[in-house]
């Protein structure tokens, strides 16, 4: 669905690739290439390739937010649904003023459910370890302040 307020809006295709950490940088590059090739095979001109390193559970992803705020894209193309987001995909799809193309749809609901479960566990582990790391930094700051004061 293209913006009804702007019927003359020209097609603007964005490839969005995402990996969870910078350790997967090579996968990010190959993912972007595969999605771009898919677009080219369908005759779509790719206007932007956006690559982001961030958790799919993180709702503060500047590059994705920029795509959604700018309202330039008529199509966002991703390899898998979870590359766009782990949760809330239907909300983004509903609110996005264009078309979201998912190349590889999950065909078995059990697989999708298992991916969601793994994502939750991963997210909670990351938050737990991040909190521990934060506590250590706090202790270091307190020690520095008390030793200097």
Secondary structure, 3 states (H helix, E strand, C coil): CCCCCCCCCCCCEEEEEEECCHHHHHHHHHHHHHHHHHHHHCCCCEEEEEEEECCCCCCCCHHHHHHHHHCCCCEEEEEEHHHHCCCCHHHHHHHCCCEEEEEECCCCHHHHHHHHHHHHHHHHHHHHHHHHHHHHHHHHHHHHHHHHC
